[in-house]
Amino acid sequence: MRVEKKFPQKISLLIREIEKMAIKKVLFISSTSVYQPLNKEVKEGEEGQPESLSGKAILSAEELF
Protein backbone atom coordinates (compact mmCIF):
# COMPACT_ATOMS: atom_id res chain seq x y z
CA MET A 1 0.00 0.00 0.00
CA ARG A 2 1.26 3.47 -0.89
CA VAL A 3 2.29 5.98 1.74
CA GLU A 4 -0.40 8.51 0.75
CA LYS A 5 -3.04 5.93 1.76
CA LYS A 6 -1.29 4.09 4.59
CA PHE A 7 -0.50 7.10 6.82
CA PRO A 8 -4.05 8.54 6.81
CA GLN A 9 -5.45 5.07 7.58
CA LYS A 10 -3.15 4.78 10.59
CA ILE A 11 -4.18 8.24 11.77
CA SER A 12 -7.83 7.25 11.38
CA LEU A 13 -7.25 4.24 13.66
CA LEU A 14 -5.47 6.49 16.15
CA ILE A 15 -8.42 8.92 16.14
CA ARG A 16 -10.81 6.07 16.95
CA GLU A 17 -8.69 5.11 19.95
CA ILE A 18 -8.48 8.74 21.08
CA GLU A 19 -12.28 8.97 20.94
CA LYS A 20 -12.67 5.78 23.00
CA MET A 21 -10.47 7.25 25.71
CA ALA A 22 -12.33 10.57 25.78
CA ILE A 23 -9.11 12.49 25.27
CA LYS A 24 -10.04 16.16 24.98
CA LYS A 25 -7.02 17.64 23.26
CA VAL A 26 -4.56 16.33 20.70
CA LEU A 27 -1.58 18.18 19.30
CA PHE A 28 -0.97 17.18 15.69
CA ILE A 29 2.20 18.63 14.24
CA SER A 30 2.07 18.83 10.49
CA SER A 31 4.78 19.66 7.98
CA THR A 32 5.61 22.38 5.50
CA SER A 33 5.54 19.66 2.85
CA VAL A 34 1.77 20.15 2.60
CA TYR A 35 2.48 23.40 0.73
CA GLN A 36 3.97 23.91 -2.70
CA PRO A 37 7.63 24.95 -2.69
CA LEU A 38 6.99 28.54 -3.83
CA ASN A 39 9.58 30.18 -1.58
CA LYS A 40 7.08 32.57 -0.01
CA GLU A 41 5.58 33.21 3.38
CA VAL A 42 2.66 30.93 4.17
CA LYS A 43 -0.09 32.23 6.42
CA GLU A 44 -2.49 30.25 8.55
CA GLY A 45 -5.64 29.42 6.66
CA GLU A 46 -3.94 28.95 3.28
CA GLU A 47 -4.78 25.62 1.72
CA GLY A 48 -2.06 23.07 1.24
CA GLN A 49 -1.31 21.79 -2.23
CA PRO A 50 1.40 19.20 -1.76
CA GLU A 51 3.37 17.82 -4.66
CA SER A 52 5.11 14.93 -2.90
CA LEU A 53 3.42 11.69 -1.87
CA SER A 54 4.42 12.24 1.74
CA GLY A 55 3.00 15.77 1.66
CA LYS A 56 -0.28 14.44 0.29
CA ALA A 57 -0.40 11.77 3.02
CA ILE A 58 0.24 14.34 5.74
CA LEU A 59 -2.43 16.69 4.38
CA SER A 60 -4.96 13.83 4.26
CA ALA A 61 -4.16 12.93 7.87
CA GLU A 62 -4.36 16.59 8.90
CA GLU A 63 -7.84 16.84 7.38
CA LEU A 64 -9.01 13.90 9.52
CA PHE A 65 -8.37 15.94 12.64
SULPECOR-V805437 format. One record per residue. N is the residue number from 1. SS is DSSP state (2 for helix, 1 for strand, 0 for the rest). PHI is phi in whole degrees, -180 to 180 (NA if undefined). BURIAL is # if it has 9 or more other ideal C-beta (glycine too) atoms within 8 Angstrom, else .. Layout:
N:SS:PHI:BURIAL
N:SS:PHI:BURIAL
This chain:
1:0:NA:.
2:0:-77:.
3:2:-58:.
4:2:-69:#
5:2:-106:#
6:2:-68:#
7:2:-63:#
8:2:-60:#
9:2:-65:#
10:2:-66:.
11:2:-65:#
12:2:-60:#
13:2:-63:.
14:2:-62:.
15:2:-61:#
16:2:-59:.
17:2:-68:.
18:2:-61:#
19:2:-65:.
20:2:-63:.
21:0:-88:.
22:0:59:.
23:0:-69:.
24:0:-90:.
25:0:-136:.
26:0:-133:.
27:0:-104:.
28:0:-107:.
29:0:-99:.
30:0:-90:.
31:0:-149:.
32:2:-71:.
33:2:-71:#
34:2:-80:#
35:0:-109:#
36:0:-70:.
37:0:-80:.
38:0:-99:.
39:0:54:.
40:0:-144:.
41:0:-70:.
42:0:-109:.
43:0:-109:.
44:0:-58:.
45:0:101:.
46:0:-73:.
47:0:-76:.
48:0:-78:#
49:0:-140:.
50:0:-67:#
51:0:-103:.
52:0:-85:.
53:2:-63:.
54:2:-67:#
55:2:-63:#
56:2:-66:#
57:2:-65:#
58:2:-66:#
59:2:-64:#
60:2:-62:#
61:2:-66:#
62:2:-61:#
63:2:-68:.
64:2:-67:#
65:0:-77:.
